[in-house]
Amino acid sequence: MWSADKWQDYVLLDSADGEKLECWGKYLLRRPDPQAVWSLKSAKEWNKADAHYHRSKSGGGSWQYLNKKLPDRWTINYGELTFNIKPMGFKHTGLFPEQAVNWDWFSNLIRGAEKPIRVLNLFAYTGGATVAALNAGAEVVHVDASKGMVTWAKENVTSSGLADRPVRYIVDDVKKFVLREQRRGREYDAVIMDPPSYGRGPSGEVWKIENELYPFVEECVKLLSDKPLFFLINSYTTGLSAQVLVNVLNMTVGRKYGGKITADEIGLPMKANNLVLPCGISGRWENAR
């Protein structure tokens, strides 16, 4: 497992009984997590949360705010990067801290490259990967179907002091954008994607990962430059294994460029008991230079 163990402003204190207890800066949040199937709670702070997200039996859920002084939003840092955090619908905060392990991986590749690197970030959400890639020195094209998420990404880039870096923000269906980029003859040295299990584009386009992932990756490979640097696929889809991502990368980018392919679970270490909470999977291709 690849563990995001370099955080200072974020700490996963504990998880049990389908929940996790986290410090986001100086605020303590209690949120659902289906991977926490065990029952032993090790931390003493479970009843000290500033906010607690409760699932509804009819679907969805809502936040219970236990600290009247909890702000609507605040920031946390990961090294030189600054992110805006806000409790939002369906338990989210606007950041997946486990992705830091991937930010570190591709940032090292970008910094070690012998040429300028152009990154395409698809399903880019609030821009965690965009901020990390810009900070490492890359040019980034950030694409997401949600205007609100793209606005949030701009705020994260600005908060990190990177507003003057070369970045384009695109609100669009990612599949349509990739096909247009092909027609324009655009090329990228790296692709990052974090596709949902299921989703809809701005015009109602349907995405189901089990049907769409492989052909979509095939189309993205057509945008790669002659000597690309890396290709990263993240997935939070239950039942999709790391080996699936290895196979997809092998049959697409690996078939064309060779290189090195790895995949594994990503996770967050728990402070209370030294366990690691699994948080999805990532598949990585990198050029074996």
N, C-alpha and C positions, 0 to 999 in steps of 0.2 A: 504494500500500500504506500502511496505517496501522501505524506502527512504535512499539512500546513502548520509547521511548528515554530515559525519565526515571528508570530504576532506578539505585540506588546499592548496595543490598545484594545484588542479583542481577546477574550478568554472564554473557552467553553468550560464552565465549572463542573457540570455533571449532566447526566442524562439517565432517565429511567421511566418506566410506566408510560412510554409513548410521548415523553416530553424531554426538552433540553433546557438547561439553565445557563444563560450566557451573560457575560459582561461586555457591553458595547461602550467603550470608554468608561465613564463613571456611572453608567446606568445598567440596571439588571433587568433582563427580559426573560420571560418564561414562555416557550413556544412548543407546539406539537412537533414530534419527529417520529415517523413510523418505524425507523430503524432501531429505536431504543426499546427493545422488546423485553429487557430484563426489569426486575422489580426493586433491586437494591439501590437506594439513594444514599450517596456518600457525603454530599455537601451539606453544610448547615444552613445555607442561605436560601433554601427553596421558598420559604415564606417571607422573604425580604424583597421580592421582585417589585420593580417600579411599574411594570405592566405585564399582564398575563393574557395570552391569546387563548380563547376557549373555542373549541370546535362545536358546531351545531349538529344535532342529529339529523337535520334536514339538509345538511351540506353547508359549506362555508364556515363562518364563525365571526367572532368579533373580539376586539381588545377590551380588556378590563384595566382601566388606568388606576393604579393604587397609590401613585405619587402625584399629587396635584402640581408639583414643581417640574414634572417631566416635560421638557420642551417638545414642540411639534417636530423639530428636527435638530440634529447636532452633528458634529464631525468626529471621525476617528482617523488615525494615521497608520499607514503601513510603510515604514521607512520614510521616504520622501513623498509618498503618495497620500492624498487627503480625500476622504470620501464623506459625502453627505448621507446621513442615516435618518430614516423616518419610518416608524411603524405604519404599515399600510395594509390594505385588504389581503385576505388569504395569508395571514401570518408573516408576510415578508417585511424586510427592512430596507430593501434596495441594494443589498450586497450579499454575495455568497463568499464568506471568508475563506472557505476551503480552496477557492480558486487561486489563492496566493501562491500555492505550490507550483501552479502552471505559469503564473506571472514571472516567478523567479527563473523558471526553466527557459521560457522564450526570451526574456530580457537578456540573459547571458548569451544566447545565440545572436541576438540583434547587435549587442555590443561587440561581439567577436567577429562579426561579418566584415568582409573587406570591401563592402560597397554599401550605398544607401539602400535601405530596406523599405519596401512598400507593403503594408499589411491591410488585408481585407478582413474586417471583423463583422460577422454575420450573426443575426439574432443577438445583437450586441447589448441589449438591455440598458443598464445605467452606466455602462462603459468602464467597468473594472479593468478589463483587458486593454481597452483603448488607452486608458490613463497609463498603464504599465508600459505599453509599447511606445507611446509618445515619450515617456520619461527615459526609455532606453535609447531613444534617438531615431525611431522609425517614423515614417509618414503613415497615417492611418485613414482608411475610409470606413466609417462607422455606419452600419445599416440595421435598422429595426423598424418594425411595422407600427410601433406605438410612438406617437408624437410626444406624449408625456415622458416616456422613458428616454427619448433622445434629448429632450430638454434637460432632464436630470443628468444625463451623461455630460452635457455641456457644462453644467454646474460643477461636476466632479473634476473635469479638466481645468476649469478656472480655479477651483479651490486648491488644486495641486500646483498652481503657478505655471500651467502649460498652455495657456490660451493662445500664445504666439507660435505654437508648434504647428506643423502642417497636418491638418485634420479636416476631413469633410464629413458632414452629418447628413445622412439620407434617411427620410421616412418613406418606406416603401416595402412592398412584398419582396423578400429576399430572392426568391426564384426569378421573378420578373427582372429584378435588378441585375442578377448574374447574367441572364441571357442578353440584356441590353449591353452590358460591359463586353460580352463576347463580340457583339456586332460592332462596337466601337473600337475593337482591337486593343482594349486595355489589358495590362499585365500586372500581376502581383507577385511578390517574392514570398509571401506567406499568407495563409488563410487560417482564421480562427472561427469556429462555429460552436454555438451552444443551442442546438435545436430543441424545441419543446417536444413532448410526447404527442401533443395535439394542439393545434392552434389555427387561427384564422387571420388572413391578411387584411389590409385596409378595405378591400373590395369583396370580402367574404371568401377569399381563397382558403381551401382546407389543406391543412398539413397533418399527416399521420406518419410518425417517424418510421414505423415498420414498413410502410410503402414508399416513403419519399427519400429516406436517407441515402441509400446507395446511388440512385440515379442523380440525386442532387450533388453528391460528392463528385460524380463523374463530370458534371457540368462545371463545377468549381475548378477541377484540375485543368480544364481548358484555358483558364485564366492565368495559370502559373507561368512565370518567366522561364527562360532556358535553364537557369540554375537557381531554383527556388531554395529557400532556407528551411522552412518548416510548415507543417500542416497539423492543426490541433482540432480534435473533435471532443466536445464534452457532452455527457448525457446523464440525465437524472431519471431516465425511464426505468421503472421497476421491471426486472426480467431481462433487460438487455445486458449481456455480459461483456466483459472487457475483450474477450476473444472475438466477439462480433465486430468490434471496432478494428481489431488487428486485421481481420479478414477484409473488411471494407477498404482499409488503407492499402493492404497488400494488392488488392485487385484493381486499384485506381491509381493513386499517386505512386505507390511502390512499383507497379508494373511499368510505369513510364520512366521513372527516375531512379529506381533502385533505392538506396538509402537505408536508414535504420527505422524500424517500427517497434514501438513499445505501447503497452496499454496496462492500466491497473486501476484499482479503486483509488479514490482520493478521500481524505478524511481529516478530522480535527482531533487533536489530543485532548483528553479530559483531565483537568487539573486535580480533581478529587480522588481519582483512582488509577491514573496512568494508563487507562484504556484509550482506544481510538474509536471515534464514532464515524462509521462510513457515510459518505455524502455524495455518492455517485461514482461515475467512471470517466476516465479520459483516455483517448487514444492519440498517440504522438508519432508523427513522421518527421524525420530530420535528414537533411542532406549529409551523407557520409563523405565529407570532404577529406 
